[in-house]
Amino acid sequence: MTTVRDKNIDEEAASLRAAMVRELRDLEAITADSVAGAVAAVPRHLFAVGEPLKAAYAANQALVIKRDEDGTALSSLSATHIQAVMLEQAGIEPGMRVLEVGSGGYNAALIAELVGKEGASISVDIDAEIVERARKCLDAAGYEQVQVVRADAVAGVPELAPFDRIIVTAGAWDIPSAWLDQLSERGRIVVPLRMRGLTRSIAFDRAGGGSEEELVSDSYRLCGFVPMQGAGAYTERLIHVTDGLALRVDDQKQDFDTDALAAAVRSARLEVWSGAAFDLPDELELFLATNTPEMVMLHGSKDLVDQGLLALSVTRGVPALVSGGSFAYRTKRANEETGGFESGVLAHGPDAEQVAARYAELLRRWASDHQRRGAARISYRPMPAGTAEPSQGVVAKRLGAVAFSWS
Ligand SMILES: C[S@@+](CC[C@H](N)C(=O)[O-])C[C@H]1O[C@@H](n2cnc3c(N)ncnc32)[C@H](O)[C@@H]1O
């Protein structure tokens, strides 16, 4: 029975929802009418139980559903902004069969709106509690047709395959072969893939219009997700250099001379300015981090910054070129003439000049040739487990290699 209070809540929710759709259109997270229609239709607050309506309809707010004992988020209702972006990347059409990896209920309901009566929205989660919660929320919101399955998605959901779209909503480090096996010929996988410490939501299609094993993409977007659990979980190495300084590294085999690097950080610092504009930091970061396997993420403490040993950029992590006992990383300074910024390099160690020169050359190359959104073309080539090798523009994964080319 709908009470007067429920009616008020429904009306307020509908008005907040309409405002959220307008905001997402303004932000260009939504460009397709189909996605706008889905976001306008699904009552998100019924998937954000116990949260204020304003939080449920804040376009950029993720809501944590479950944390582990250390307080790390294991499951969240993703922000509508990134959900809309990924649905746009997926290009879902009526009648499609879509698998969502990671369940909150809400995104699966959006998918149900997009595929319509003839299609199928299937959601899989590794966590029984999350599956139960998603099921309850979907039923309460009237999406009984959505199937929610409990399983480790590393094996996909073979009993309900094939899928025209697989949308992954947990941070993945690799692409399990089951996803490729269960993808229809002209299918697409949208996956937040972590590469050398950076995550991008990448929309992959099979090369050759579906005839080849290789996946190709010309759409990638900045995003952040809770990490994949289960057999596909991957922990990056955190290499301690000295108090307040660490390297975050993807590659399990790469060796570092940590004693020499610890000495280098306390040695004189070389500063080199590139003469190139510093802009679009997320695109630049992707270019730098994936350029060479010698590029790893450098993380430094505020303490070392305050001591004048490192620049502020290291506190969030910055791609650093490490060669023997020397390293270089990027910085920036205001450019009075343009009103923007100029990129530069800070380097330490016996080969500071060489690493700084190599880094500055990359900064200049990016600024002159690739400084725009979406300049990377990303591909994924499945390979026998453990055989992929990192090289220039190639990030090695366990089950394949991610290759970058820049236009
Ligand atoms: C960000 S949440 C999903 C949000 C959801 N799609 C929504 O509608 O907002 C990520 C989910 O991925 C799940 N997950 C993590 N690893 C998984 C795995 N290997 N297989 C299936 N689900 C997994 C987590 O339990 C968590 O619930």
Ligand as a Chemical Component Dictionary entry (heavy atoms), coordinates in Angstrom:
data_LIG
# 
_chem_comp.id                   LIG 
_chem_comp.type                 NON-POLYMER 
_chem_comp.pdbx_formal_charge   0 
_chem_comp.three_letter_code    LIG 
# 
loop_
_chem_comp_atom.comp_id 
_chem_comp_atom.atom_id 
_chem_comp_atom.alt_atom_id 
_chem_comp_atom.type_symbol 
_chem_comp_atom.charge 
_chem_comp_atom.model_Cartn_x 
_chem_comp_atom.model_Cartn_y 
_chem_comp_atom.model_Cartn_z 
_chem_comp_atom.pdbx_ordinal 
LIG C1  C1  C 0  31.628 -1.969  -7.288  1  
LIG S1  S1  S 1  30.791 -3.395  -6.776  2  
LIG C2  C2  C 0  29.569 -3.659  -8.008  3  
LIG C3  C3  C 0  28.622 -2.522  -8.189  4  
LIG C4  C4  C 0  27.397 -2.841  -8.964  5  
LIG N1  N1  N 0  27.661 -3.261  -10.326 6  
LIG C5  C5  C 0  26.384 -1.711  -8.972  7  
LIG O1  O1  O 0  25.289 -1.910  -9.472  8  
LIG O2  O2  O -1 26.668 -0.624  -8.472  9  
LIG C6  C6  C 0  31.948 -4.680  -7.139  10 
LIG C7  C7  C 0  31.468 -6.070  -6.810  11 
LIG O3  O3  O 0  32.337 -7.004  -7.423  12 
LIG C8  C8  C 0  32.290 -8.174  -6.664  13 
LIG N2  N2  N 0  33.392 -9.053  -7.019  14 
LIG C9  C9  C 0  34.705 -8.913  -6.711  15 
LIG N3  N3  N 0  35.405 -9.927  -7.209  16 
LIG C10 C10 C 0  34.535 -10.733 -7.862  17 
LIG C11 C11 C 0  34.665 -11.941 -8.585  18 
LIG N4  N4  N 0  35.829 -12.545 -8.736  19 
LIG N5  N5  N 0  33.557 -12.489 -9.117  20 
LIG C12 C12 C 0  32.338 -11.899 -8.978  21 
LIG N6  N6  N 0  32.160 -10.753 -8.282  22 
LIG C13 C13 C 0  33.245 -10.168 -7.751  23 
LIG C14 C14 C 0  32.338 -7.667  -5.224  24 
LIG O4  O4  O 0  31.821 -8.632  -4.312  25 
LIG C15 C15 C 0  31.476 -6.404  -5.326  26 
LIG O5  O5  O 0  30.179 -6.633  -4.885  27 
# 
loop_
_chem_comp_bond.comp_id 
_chem_comp_bond.atom_id_1 
_chem_comp_bond.atom_id_2 
_chem_comp_bond.value_order 
_chem_comp_bond.pdbx_ordinal 
LIG C1  S1  SING 1  
LIG S1  C2  SING 2  
LIG S1  C6  SING 3  
LIG C2  C3  SING 4  
LIG C3  C4  SING 5  
LIG C4  N1  SING 6  
LIG C4  C5  SING 7  
LIG C5  O1  DOUB 8  
LIG C5  O2  SING 9  
LIG C6  C7  SING 10 
LIG C7  O3  SING 11 
LIG C7  C15 SING 12 
LIG O3  C8  SING 13 
LIG C8  N2  SING 14 
LIG C8  C14 SING 15 
LIG N2  C9  SING 16 
LIG N2  C13 SING 17 
LIG C9  N3  DOUB 18 
LIG N3  C10 SING 19 
LIG C10 C11 SING 20 
LIG C10 C13 DOUB 21 
LIG C11 N4  SING 22 
LIG C11 N5  DOUB 23 
LIG N5  C12 SING 24 
LIG C12 N6  DOUB 25 
LIG N6  C13 SING 26 
LIG C14 O4  SING 27 
LIG C14 C15 SING 28 
LIG C15 O5  SING 29 
# 
